[in-house]
Amino acid sequence: MTTNSSAPAGLRAAVIGLGRMGMRHIEAITGIGMTVCGVSDIAEQARATACETWKLDSSASFADGVEMLRSVRPDALVVATTAPSHAPLVVAAAEAGVRFILCEKPMATSLAEAREMMNACNRSGTVLAINHQMRFMEQYTRVKALIGSEQLGPLASVVVAASNFGLAMNASHYFEMFRYVSGVSVQSVSAWFEDAKLANPRGAQFEDRSGRILAHSEGPSLYLDFSVNAGNGINVVYICRYGQIVVDELNGTMRVVARKSEFRDLPTTRYGMPSDIRAENIAPADVVGPTKALWAALLAGQSYPDGEAGLHALACCIAAHVSHEKSGSAAAIGEQSLPVARRFQWA
Ligand SMILES: NC(=O)c1ccc[n+]([C@@H]2O[C@H](COP(=O)([O-])OP(=O)(O)OC[C@H]3O[C@@H](n4cnc5c(N)ncnc54)[C@H](O)[C@@H]3O)[C@@H](O)[C@H]2O)c1
């Protein structure tokens, strides 16, 4: 997805965390017209690469993110470090008076940290967004427009047939996707993890899980299958009253199959009725375009994934751990029923 929107003139942004995602964030913020006034990473090589790639003066480069905030006083900040530093950096930025913060997912490593981030931003009047970019991706906007239509009818469930993409690393995005396309939140989660821990490319200190998750809401359900033994592709099936939408997310194809209109009112048990079938290309999964669109929406005061959205996805990941530890019994979403202070070693 691309956006023609631009940031208000003169808006100055800084980025903390200059790994793969941080570099994409610089592309996004410069792409919508913000000026990069500071970059920070604990790794010298990451700082050097960012300065060279984006032609930044070494005076804009800082090893300490909090010192950078004090020194360059950005209007906007991207936190693109790994998860353990999301909370302290967001809280420090809010206290330093940063007006807009876009923090990477997973929002935090615990529910307590996520609350602390939201409280700090509320106190300072800082706008906090979490980079769950689903509502800006064609693979979901196109699906959302079809769900509930005359041709497909209401959504019954969503099935994600994925590969070894990790609970916090990627499944977390699908809880937000589900909320976006279905309009309802997950209320409880049942999970069955595989024994293997994911080898995380971001470092041996990080731990993520694979397996199967069933998420329940008051309406449709969400099923995610992401096994360590699955090494290619992400296909999502949206199962509706009159038909199905199948999206190959990595290759950008969408197939819509729905009963011919004259058979719509027959019972669901008549699932083999003649169908209308169409295939379309959609924009394949992308990071920079939707992140630009997120900034544009946030700066224009439109809908964007806020702290509550990040917290919901986080609570679903934590509920998955709780459920797995109880052999798959459903774990309710909510700070009353989940461990609030428990931290997870996600990246
Ligand atoms: N929204 C998305 O689609 C998406 C996609 C990829 C990654 N992510 C998220 O973005 C974050 C970064 O991922 P990545 O792939 O760029 O990881 P990465 O390991 O490539 O980069 C992380 C960088 O952060 C730096 N860092 C860590 N702690 C720091 C601290 N306290 N202060 C300053 N710098 C610090 C590291 O030195 C490293 O350069 C992760 O939380 C990841 O889950 C989101």
Ligand as a Chemical Component Dictionary entry (heavy atoms), coordinates in Angstrom:
data_LIG
# 
_chem_comp.id                   LIG 
_chem_comp.type                 NON-POLYMER 
_chem_comp.pdbx_formal_charge   0 
_chem_comp.three_letter_code    LIG 
# 
loop_
_chem_comp_atom.comp_id 
_chem_comp_atom.atom_id 
_chem_comp_atom.alt_atom_id 
_chem_comp_atom.type_symbol 
_chem_comp_atom.charge 
_chem_comp_atom.model_Cartn_x 
_chem_comp_atom.model_Cartn_y 
_chem_comp_atom.model_Cartn_z 
_chem_comp_atom.pdbx_ordinal 
LIG N1  N1  N 0  5.434  -4.449 12.667 1  
LIG C1  C1  C 0  6.082  -5.333 11.927 2  
LIG O1  O1  O 0  5.608  -5.766 10.887 3  
LIG C2  C2  C 0  7.442  -5.809 12.380 4  
LIG C3  C3  C 0  8.296  -6.457 11.486 5  
LIG C4  C4  C 0  9.564  -6.840 11.939 6  
LIG C5  C5  C 0  9.937  -6.589 13.259 7  
LIG N2  N2  N 1  9.055  -5.993 14.103 8  
LIG C6  C6  C 0  9.448  -5.688 15.512 9  
LIG O2  O2  O 0  10.401 -4.635 15.479 10 
LIG C7  C7  C 0  11.343 -4.780 16.555 11 
LIG C8  C8  C 0  12.756 -4.782 15.968 12 
LIG O3  O3  O 0  12.893 -5.893 15.103 13 
LIG P1  P1  P 0  14.160 -6.013 14.120 14 
LIG O4  O4  O 0  13.857 -7.095 13.178 15 
LIG O5  O5  O -1 14.532 -4.672 13.583 16 
LIG O6  O6  O 0  15.265 -6.507 15.160 17 
LIG P2  P2  P 0  16.839 -6.324 15.026 18 
LIG O7  O7  O 0  17.441 -7.257 16.012 19 
LIG O8  O8  O 0  17.254 -6.379 13.596 20 
LIG O9  O9  O 0  17.081 -4.810 15.515 21 
LIG C9  C9  C 0  16.872 -4.370 16.826 22 
LIG C10 C10 C 0  17.868 -3.243 17.095 23 
LIG O10 O10 O 0  17.556 -2.666 18.359 24 
LIG C11 C11 C 0  18.798 -2.399 19.024 25 
LIG N3  N3  N 0  18.509 -2.280 20.453 26 
LIG C12 C12 C 0  18.101 -3.277 21.304 27 
LIG N4  N4  N 0  17.912 -2.743 22.536 28 
LIG C13 C13 C 0  18.182 -1.414 22.438 29 
LIG C14 C14 C 0  18.115 -0.338 23.375 30 
LIG N5  N5  N 0  17.757 -0.529 24.655 31 
LIG N6  N6  N 0  18.455 0.914  22.937 32 
LIG C15 C15 C 0  18.830 1.114  21.650 33 
LIG N7  N7  N 0  18.893 0.106  20.722 34 
LIG C16 C16 C 0  18.559 -1.125 21.119 35 
LIG C17 C17 C 0  19.696 -3.552 18.644 36 
LIG O11 O11 O 0  21.061 -3.245 18.811 37 
LIG C18 C18 C 0  19.313 -3.750 17.167 38 
LIG O12 O12 O 0  20.116 -2.984 16.306 39 
LIG C19 C19 C 0  10.973 -6.084 17.271 40 
LIG O13 O13 O 0  10.212 -5.781 18.422 41 
LIG C20 C20 C 0  10.125 -6.839 16.243 42 
LIG O14 O14 O 0  9.197  -7.698 16.850 43 
LIG C21 C21 C 0  7.836  -5.586 13.681 44 
# 
loop_
_chem_comp_bond.comp_id 
_chem_comp_bond.atom_id_1 
_chem_comp_bond.atom_id_2 
_chem_comp_bond.value_order 
_chem_comp_bond.pdbx_ordinal 
LIG N1  C1  SING 1  
LIG C1  O1  DOUB 2  
LIG C1  C2  SING 3  
LIG C2  C3  SING 4  
LIG C2  C21 DOUB 5  
LIG C3  C4  DOUB 6  
LIG C4  C5  SING 7  
LIG C5  N2  DOUB 8  
LIG N2  C6  SING 9  
LIG N2  C21 SING 10 
LIG C6  O2  SING 11 
LIG C6  C20 SING 12 
LIG O2  C7  SING 13 
LIG C7  C8  SING 14 
LIG C7  C19 SING 15 
LIG C8  O3  SING 16 
LIG O3  P1  SING 17 
LIG P1  O4  DOUB 18 
LIG P1  O5  SING 19 
LIG P1  O6  SING 20 
LIG O6  P2  SING 21 
LIG P2  O7  DOUB 22 
LIG P2  O8  SING 23 
LIG P2  O9  SING 24 
LIG O9  C9  SING 25 
LIG C9  C10 SING 26 
LIG C10 O10 SING 27 
LIG C10 C18 SING 28 
LIG O10 C11 SING 29 
LIG C11 N3  SING 30 
LIG C11 C17 SING 31 
LIG N3  C12 SING 32 
LIG N3  C16 SING 33 
LIG C12 N4  DOUB 34 
LIG N4  C13 SING 35 
LIG C13 C14 SING 36 
LIG C13 C16 DOUB 37 
LIG C14 N5  SING 38 
LIG C14 N6  DOUB 39 
LIG N6  C15 SING 40 
LIG C15 N7  DOUB 41 
LIG N7  C16 SING 42 
LIG C17 O11 SING 43 
LIG C17 C18 SING 44 
LIG C18 O12 SING 45 
LIG C19 O13 SING 46 
LIG C19 C20 SING 47 
LIG C20 O14 SING 48 
# 
